[in-house]
Amino acid sequence: MEKIGLKYGLFTAFALIAYFLLMKLIGLEQIIELRFLNGLIMAIGVTLSIRGLKKMRQGDIGYFEGLGTGIITSALATVLFAVFMVVYIKAFDDGLLEVLAGEQFFGDRMAITPGIVIFMVLMLEGVISGFMVSFIAMQWFKRRDHKVPGSP
């Protein structure tokens, strides 16, 4: 369970970082609303991790085991992405920090401790969305009769 969660957590973190860098490359990193797609990337990663666990176990997984795999995937991906963002903003792009500080989501503490605020907001977004996706995905994957395509 942990191996699959770690594997897909790394893939999901890589996808989140690649998506951010793509947005930076085409100049859309300042559009906060595009962070919605981070949730979609997280949903794909979590769902694939639970699917991978079910496939590895020949279709027989416990509810909490699948839920745990999804949570491990989302937690690892979120931590890695949040650390990347803090390092990126601190080292390469202070301008993005000013844009984020102007948003109402981050509050007045952004000027005092920007690294901590960015890290905590990203952690909350990622872990909460990852838990919700894990919960929703397990409603499908918990049933034995819902087969993974290509599995026995």
N, C-alpha and C positions, 0 to 999 in steps of 0.2 A: 504494500500500500504506500509506504513512504517513498520507495524508489520511483514509483510511477508519479506520485505527487511532485517529487523533486525534478524529475525529468520534464514533465509538462510545465512545471513552474518556471524552469529555465527557458523553455521554448516560448512561453507566454511573455516573460520579461523581455526576451530578445525581440519579440514582435512589437511590444509596447515601445521599446527604445527605437526600433526601426521606424515605427509609425511617427514618433516625435521627430526624428531626424528628417524624415521625408517631409513633414509639415514645415520644418525649419528650412529645408532646401527650397521649397516652393513659396516660402514667405507667409505661411498661414499659422505659424505657431502662436501668434498673439490672439487668435480667435478662440476664446475660452469655450464656446459652444461645441467645438470639434472634439472636446474631451469626451463627449458622449461615445465616440467611437472607441475610446479606451475600454469602456464597458462592454462593447461588442467583442473586442479582442479578448477580454477577460472571459466572457461567456463562452467563446469558442475554445479557449484553453482549458477551462474547467470541465466543459462537456467532453472534450476529447480525453481528458485524464480519467474521468469516470468511465467513459466508454472503453478506454484501454485497460482499466482494472477489470471490467466485466468480461472483456475478451480474454484476458490472461487467466481468469478464474473459470473459464468455460460457461459464463452466464450466471454464475452463482455468487453474488456478493450480498453482504449484509447492508442494511440501510445506513447505519452509522459508519460503516467502513467506507462506503462510497461517498458519504457526506464528508468524512475526514479527508479523503483523497482530494476532493474539490477544495476544501478549506486550505490544505497544505499547498496545493497548486496556487491558489489565489494569494495566500500570505507570502510565499516565496517570490512570486512575480511582483507583488506590490512592494515588498521591501527592496528588491533589486532596482525596480524602476524609480522608487522614491530616492534611494541613495544616488542613482545616476542623475536624477533631476537636480538634487541639491548640489552635487559636485559640478554639474554642467553650468548651473546658474552662477555659482560662486566663482568658478574658474573662467568661464567663457562668455557669459551673456548677462551682464548686470541690467541691460535694458529690459529683458524679460521680467526681471524682478520688479522693476518699476511698473510694468503693465499689470502684473499680478497684485501689487500693492494697491493699485487703483481700483481693483475689483472689490465689490462689497462682500464677497464670499470669505475673504481672508481677514478682514477686520483691521483694527488699529495696531495690533501687536506685530504686524508685518514689519514695521519700521524698527522695532526693538530686536526681535529675534527671527529674522526672515528664514533661516535654514530650518529651524525647528517648526515654524508654522507651515512651511511648504511640505516638509516631511510628514507632519501629522495630518494635514488635509489629504495628501495623497494616500496615506495609510488608511484613513477612514473611508475614503471613496473606494479604494481597491478591496479592502477586506469586507466591507458591507456588501458591495456588489458581488464579490466572489461568494460570500455566504448565501446570498439570495439565489444566485445562479445554481449553486450546488444543491440547495434545497429544491428548486424547481426541477433540475435535471434528475434528481433522485426519484421524483414522482414517476418518471418514465422508466428509469433504469432499475428500479427496485423489483419490478415484476419479471418473473422468469419468462413469461411468454413474449416479452418485448425483446426480440433477438437483435443482436448487433449484426449488421450485414456482413456476410462472409465468415461468420463464426459457426461452429458446429451446433 
